């Protein structure tokens, strides 16, 4: 079960091993400055969790995941336009990180909504997907980098992030189950 989080997280693992050296050469910068880009992407993705959780509570899984796909794709698509490291940090690190956070948290929350009896197994299988992404993306990114360069690699990755719209659209809302204990319809409708 590969979920949309695998796309956003799998690409993040390729940054240090595949894109680091071409970006150091392109921006004539040092390793710590370029490494900050990926670090911020992961950090902001995680730190944005409470905000994402509030947005999911207010708007639901589907719209947040879809909007996260768009935000992450825009951040990655703007990254090749960077003329210096601070712009790369803004586009890839900040905007891409926010988008990645908006994708990943709904994917994890969805498991709790859709699975009741086999929730632990579903969570375990879903988490394995991150490993699959970490295995698949480095060779893919290396191939793309060798064939097209780092700018096109980021644009193709933006397209992959945009494909998370499809996965977000699959997060259909579930109908709440009413207890047979005699729940009043009016009370139940005001709770939702």
BAGUKE-716604 format. One line per field, with one value per residue: residue number from 0; residue in three letters; x, z, y of N, C-alpha, C in turn. Coordinates in steps of 0.001 Angstrom, whole numbers. Example, Ala and Ser with C-alpha at 12.3 -4.5 7.8 and 13.67 -1.06 7.14 Angstrom:
2
i [0,1]
aa [ALA,SER]
n.px [13190,12850]
n.pz [7800,7080]
n.py [-5690,-2250]
ca.px [12300,13670]
ca.pz [7800,7140]
ca.py [-4500,-1060]
c.px [13200,12900]
c.pz [7800,7870]
c.py [-3300,30]
REM end
This chain:
192
i [0,1,2,3,4,5,6,7,8,9,10,11,12,13,14,15,16,17,18,19,20,21,22,23,24,25,26,27,28,29,30,31,32,33,34,35,36,37,38,39,40,41,42,43,44,45,46,47,48,49,50,51,52,53,54,55,56,57,58,59,60,61,62,63,64,65,66,67,68,69,70,71,72,73,74,75,76,77,78,79,80,81,82,83,84,85,86,87,88,89,90,91,92,93,94,95,96,97,98,99,100,101,102,103,104,105,106,107,108,109,110,111,112,113,114,115,116,117,118,119,120,121,122,123,124,125,126,127,128,129,130,131,132,133,134,135,136,137,138,139,140,141,142,143,144,145,146,147,148,149,150,151,152,153,154,155,156,157,158,159,160,161,162,163,164,165,166,167,168,169,170,171,172,173,174,175,176,177,178,179,180,181,182,183,184,185,186,187,188,189,190,191]
aa [UNK,UNK,UNK,UNK,UNK,UNK,UNK,UNK,UNK,UNK,UNK,UNK,UNK,UNK,UNK,UNK,UNK,UNK,UNK,UNK,UNK,UNK,UNK,UNK,UNK,UNK,UNK,UNK,UNK,UNK,UNK,UNK,UNK,UNK,UNK,UNK,UNK,UNK,UNK,UNK,UNK,UNK,UNK,UNK,UNK,UNK,UNK,UNK,UNK,UNK,UNK,UNK,UNK,UNK,UNK,UNK,UNK,UNK,UNK,UNK,UNK,UNK,UNK,UNK,UNK,UNK,UNK,UNK,UNK,UNK,UNK,UNK,UNK,UNK,UNK,UNK,UNK,UNK,UNK,UNK,UNK,UNK,UNK,UNK,UNK,UNK,UNK,UNK,UNK,UNK,UNK,UNK,UNK,UNK,UNK,UNK,UNK,UNK,UNK,UNK,UNK,UNK,UNK,UNK,UNK,UNK,UNK,UNK,UNK,UNK,UNK,UNK,UNK,UNK,UNK,UNK,UNK,UNK,UNK,UNK,UNK,UNK,UNK,UNK,UNK,UNK,UNK,UNK,UNK,UNK,UNK,UNK,UNK,UNK,UNK,UNK,UNK,UNK,UNK,UNK,UNK,UNK,UNK,UNK,UNK,UNK,UNK,UNK,UNK,UNK,UNK,UNK,UNK,UNK,UNK,UNK,UNK,UNK,UNK,UNK,UNK,UNK,UNK,UNK,UNK,UNK,UNK,UNK,UNK,UNK,UNK,UNK,UNK,UNK,UNK,UNK,UNK,UNK,UNK,UNK,UNK,UNK,UNK,UNK,UNK,UNK,UNK,UNK,UNK,UNK,UNK,UNK]
n.px [859,1115,1207,274,2081,4477,5504,6105,7832,9705,11078,12346,14368,16151,17489,19927,21712,21611,20931,22465,25274,25101,23629,25286,27358,25981,25028,27356,28022,28294,28309,26782,24943,23388,22423,20746,18435,16996,16791,15191,12880,12029,11856,9988,7804,7193,6903,4719,2633,655,-856,-1728,-3248,-5329,-6434,-7299,-9258,-11088,-11637,-11446,-10024,-9645,-9708,-7472,-5301,-5306,-4887,-2373,-879,-884,412,2952,3794,3916,5936,8149,8195,8831,11381,13527,13747,15172,17626,19509,20714,19052,16533,16071,15858,13496,11585,11891,12493,10754,8109,7789,8093,5863,3803,4400,3914,1171,362,1295,302,-2614,-2626,-1667,-3584,-5847,-5704,-6534,-9208,-10290,-9747,-10623,-10640,-8258,-6318,-3679,-2156,-2678,-1504,1161,1728,1367,3423,5591,5612,7022,9637,9723,9454,11860,13628,12978,13039,15771,17346,15692,15728,18461,18744,17062,18437,20908,20020,18505,19209,19310,17264,15116,14666,13612,11267,9911,9566,7895,5643,5086,4435,2169,548,-406,-2818,-4692,-4550,-5386,-7992,-9112,-9601,-12302,-15093,-16285,-19344,-20879,-21462,-24490,-25427,-27344,-28695,-30662,-30258,-31069,-32173,-31967,-30100,-27887,-27429,-26614,-24194,-22393]
n.pz [0,-1161,-313,-683,856,536,-1850,-1330,896,25,-2035,-553,722,-1314,-1670,-246,-1124,-3917,-5164,-3849,-4510,-7283,-6786,-5048,-6804,-8785,-7407,-6380,-3680,-184,1486,3993,3674,1435,2354,4310,2966,2425,5061,6213,4732,5659,8417,8576,7471,9502,11763,10998,11603,13836,12850,10420,11415,12684,10406,9045,10831,10514,7700,6549,5370,2563,1106,2302,1773,-1032,-1474,-294,-2070,-4284,-3244,-2561,-5106,-6421,-4923,-5505,-8285,-8586,-7606,-9532,-10612,-8891,-8098,-6226,-3091,-825,-2107,-3053,-619,280,-1729,-2114,513,2406,1172,-188,2037,3648,1925,1789,4440,4509,2891,4088,6792,6593,5191,7090,9108,7832,7936,10515,10312,8333,8989,11440,12855,11942,12264,13269,11647,9136,9541,9889,7339,5784,6756,5855,3273,3195,3315,894,-846,-228,-1282,-4007,-5065,-4986,-7102,-9266,-9253,-9675,-12254,-13671,-13129,-14418,-17048,-17587,-15945,-12942,-12732,-14403,-13189,-10723,-11675,-12759,-10422,-9128,-10680,-9919,-7246,-7677,-8604,-6312,-5865,-6945,-5109,-2829,-3580,-3378,-731,496,2288,5229,6295,9360,11925,13482,16782,18029,20323,20628,19750,19452,16467,16048,17978,17120,14591,15280,16466,14414]
n.py [-1169,1781,5088,8587,9968,8714,9642,12350,12094,10212,11523,13467,12039,11681,13993,14648,12624,12645,15163,17047,17581,18538,20902,22317,22857,24326,26637,27553,27192,26209,22987,22868,25031,24321,21901,22790,23417,20976,20139,22128,21681,19120,19721,21868,20613,18782,20492,21933,20353,20665,22830,21800,19674,21098,22309,20026,19143,21205,21402,18860,15710,15292,17920,19184,17497,17571,20321,20505,18971,20630,22911,21820,21001,23472,24726,23046,23317,25986,26035,25516,28048,29519,31901,32106,30724,31477,31864,29281,28000,29204,28384,25494,24556,25942,26463,23999,22330,23037,22219,19476,18750,19217,17177,14792,14452,14229,11789,10006,10312,9390,6632,5970,6682,4992,2355,32,-2518,-3681,-1752,-1378,-3071,-1907,604,-167,-1274,996,2648,1213,1973,4367,3511,2149,4304,5573,3766,3615,6265,7467,6044,6685,9499,9864,8828,10640,13005,12546,12337,14688,16866,18949,20844,20029,17600,18428,19614,17407,15978,17747,17360,14723,15163,16633,14646,13581,14682,12980,10828,12138,12739,10262,9993,9722,11097,9483,8023,8750,6383,5588,4951,2254,2775,4549,7213,10528,12028,14794,15634,14171,15323,17889,17445,16841]
ca.px [0,1924,313,810,3185,5700,6024,6739,8955,10714,11927,13175,15544,17088,18135,21324,22543,21561,20882,23340,26462,24770,23189,26486,28069,25153,24949,28691,27783,28884,27433,25778,23895,22492,21770,19692,17224,16269,16491,14014,11720,11574,11503,8742,6754,6824,6446,3437,1653,-513,-1675,-2366,-4284,-6468,-7066,-8013,-10487,-12040,-12012,-11465,-8803,-9537,-9253,-6143,-4322,-5269,-4211,-966,-266,-698,1439,4248,4154,4301,7252,9175,8245,9500,12774,14509,13859,15988,18892,20449,20336,17867,15306,15904,15355,12093,10738,11967,12463,9578,6856,7736,7886,4462,3009,4658,3184,-252,118,1633,-548,-3886,-2415,-1553,-4861,-6834,-5634,-7386,-10606,-10758,-9513,-10932,-10173,-6890,-5660,-2242,-1581,-2760,-486,2459,1891,1523,4760,6541,5642,8091,10850,9641,9783,13288,14364,12663,13346,17166,17747,14888,16263,19784,18513,16548,19517,21875,19408,17889,19717,18590,16052,14055,14376,12690,9975,9256,9156,6714,4537,4757,3709,846,-259,-1007,-4213,-5468,-4631,-6229,-9382,-9589,-9955,-13699,-15605,-17047,-20580,-20805,-22385,-25344,-25604,-28718,-29155,-31742,-29720,-32029,-31682,-31634,-28851,-26811,-27131,-25926,-22847,-21516]
ca.pz [0,-1271,-203,-1219,1691,12,-2904,-744,1763,-762,-2723,442,1004,-2429,-1740,200,-1891,-5368,-5613,-3066,-5260,-8386,-6281,-4554,-7990,-9454,-6636,-5872,-2251,628,1810,5022,3169,564,3205,5040,2140,2719,6497,6423,4143,6617,9679,8437,7269,10815,12653,10504,11996,14578,11968,9485,12168,12813,9089,8762,11645,9984,6300,6172,4813,1111,634,2811,1013,-2401,-1454,-13,-3325,-5125,-2618,-2718,-6528,-6734,-4315,-6283,-9644,-8523,-7192,-10612,-10923,-7849,-8567,-5119,-2077,-53,-2855,-3033,724,322,-2597,-1813,1944,3121,467,-360,3359,4038,1080,2218,5689,4195,2267,4917,7966,6226,4815,8323,9815,7095,8384,11700,9922,7448,9534,12857,13441,11510,12194,13488,10434,8078,9842,9590,5885,5276,7109,4962,2033,3257,2928,-547,-1482,-38,-2165,-5416,-5532,-5325,-8465,-10231,-9290,-10300,-13699,-14184,-13027,-15475,-18353,-17818,-15091,-11679,-12879,-14933,-12147,-9776,-12335,-12822,-9054,-8879,-11305,-9060,-6086,-8158,-8737,-5010,-5938,-7176,-3853,-1934,-4016,-2920,691,551,3658,5692,7005,10770,12335,14603,17747,18104,21700,20604,19612,18837,15192,16181,18736,16290,13522,15816,16834,13256]
ca.py [0,2993,6236,9834,10424,8114,10509,13540,11730,9499,12476,14144,11223,11733,15299,14614,11705,12830,16562,17931,18007,19456,22208,23007,23338,25339,27879,27871,27334,25147,21859,23176,25926,23555,20895,23486,23386,19741,20109,22977,21009,18114,20359,22623,19611,18241,21563,22405,19344,21161,23664,20875,18970,22008,22451,18773,19162,22200,21221,17453,15131,15445,19239,19526,16712,18102,21627,20232,18523,21815,23753,21157,21050,24852,24952,22334,23872,27293,25845,25731,29474,30147,32464,32003,29736,31874,31577,27828,27696,29616,27569,24071,24298,26451,26161,22547,21729,23228,21319,18099,18561,19143,15879,13630,14260,13598,10390,9224,10381,8597,5238,5870,6800,3937,1023,-97,-3768,-3978,-442,-1499,-3658,-888,1611,-775,-1364,2361,3127,525,2732,5362,2788,1900,5578,5835,2853,3881,7614,7790,5655,7449,10860,9785,8681,11914,13980,12254,12551,16001,17933,19106,21657,19179,16605,19054,19803,16097,15673,18582,16639,13579,15698,17016,13425,13286,15128,11766,10085,12925,12593,8955,10084,10134,11183,8331,8344,8400,5334,5959,3869,1754,2967,5529,8554,11444,12553,16201,15723,13651,16269,19056,17055,16768]
c.px [904,968,1009,1963,4507,6324,6751,7935,10063,11633,12839,14441,16565,17915,19614,22213,22641,21691,21882,24515,26122,24326,24349,27237,27296,25189,26294,28625,28463,27823,26396,24637,22885,21756,20633,18369,16389,15900,15267,12754,11156,11102,10183,7570,6271,6267,5076,2303,461,-1437,-2427,-3488,-5522,-7198,-7843,-9305,-11537,-12549,-12072,-10166,-8602,-9057,-7851,-5071,-4194,-4562,-2728,-225,35,421,2826,4717,4601,5692,8363,9308,8930,10986,13790,14682,14731,17306,19955,19899,19137,16543,15027,15371,13874,11206,10715,11761,11169,8280,6704,7494,6456,3567,3176,3933,1685,-614,240,691,-1925,-3749,-2316,-2877,-5900,-6846,-6542,-8864,-11114,-10603,-9845,-10309,-8714,-6062,-4144,-1548,-1573,-1708,903,2730,2116,2912,5841,6668,6706,9419,10880,9983,11260,14153,14175,13183,14817,17612,16973,15436,17651,19652,18045,17632,20539,21316,19031,18465,18818,17296,14880,13685,13404,11318,9208,8773,7947,5480,4114,4008,2299,-55,-881,-2437,-5125,-5642,-5491,-7696,-9962,-9975,-11385,-14182,-16422,-18299,-20419,-21853,-23175,-25514,-27078,-29317,-30280,-31228,-30753,-31431,-31227,-30308,-27687,-26438,-26403,-24485,-21914,-21268]
c.pz [0,-1211,-705,-393,1156,-1064,-2293,124,983,-1501,-1755,757,-124,-2414,-1398,-676,-3362,-5775,-4930,-3886,-6467,-7919,-5697,-5727,-8669,-8731,-6064,-4367,-1502,1002,2891,4520,2306,1375,4009,4279,2480,4196,6815,5870,5116,7919,9614,8226,8604,11739,12249,10919,12772,13721,10988,10186,12353,11492,8703,9565,11049,8589,5836,5510,3347,688,1110,2030,-418,-2429,-1141,-1252,-4230,-4557,-2801,-4172,-6928,-6164,-5103,-7689,-9672,-8178,-8323,-11005,-9921,-8434,-7464,-4084,-1232,-796,-2913,-1671,815,-473,-2183,-323,2614,2412,254,958,3847,3232,1489,3524,5470,3498,3294,6099,7604,5821,6051,9088,9149,7546,9593,11362,9184,8012,11025,13428,13099,11384,12353,12254,9296,8292,9517,8106,5287,5569,6285,3644,2024,2866,1438,-1312,-1379,-905,-3631,-5890,-5798,-6708,-9539,-10372,-9930,-11813,-14306,-14181,-14142,-16865,-18614,-16996,-13880,-11815,-13379,-13936,-11127,-10401,-12440,-11436,-8657,-9494,-10491,-7810,-6475,-8327,-7407,-4926,-6116,-5871,-2830,-2287,-3590,-1449,829,1995,4009,6411,8451,11089,13536,15500,17811,19491,21743,20567,18880,17572,15312,16927,17880,15196,14040,16207,15635,12609]
c.py [1231,4177,7492,10386,9891,8985,11694,13176,11039,10445,13210,13375,11283,13010,15225,13757,12028,14297,17483,18459,18892,20843,22997,23618,24482,26680,28324,28132,26200,24112,22202,24067,25174,22488,21507,23446,22157,19661,20950,22337,19975,18749,21094,21675,19060,19318,22101,21466,19872,22035,22781,20114,19826,22201,21201,18716,20093,21857,19765,17021,15482,16825,19614,18770,17241,19458,21466,19771,19705,22695,23135,21218,22455,25147,24284,22906,25233,27169,26018,27196,30219,30647,32451,31027,30203,31648,30084,27379,28051,28654,26104,23826,24697,26050,24650,21827,21861,22290,19866,17786,18434,17830,14757,13413,13699,12130,9503,9190,9481,7141,5029,5942,5563,2533,1015,-1359,-4057,-2693,-544,-2073,-2633,200,1077,-867,16,2905,2433,1279,3803,4737,2491,3178,5899,4929,3226,5243,7911,7312,6422,8864,10890,9675,10005,12982,13788,12546,14013,17142,18147,19897,20827,18090,17179,19287,18483,15689,16515,17928,15425,14037,16109,15798,13013,13822,13923,10991,10827,12810,11250,8950,10586,10174,9939,8808,7906,7352,5820,4742,3495,1949,3996,6949,9402,12039,14001,16385,15271,14652,17503,18730,17069,18069]
REM end
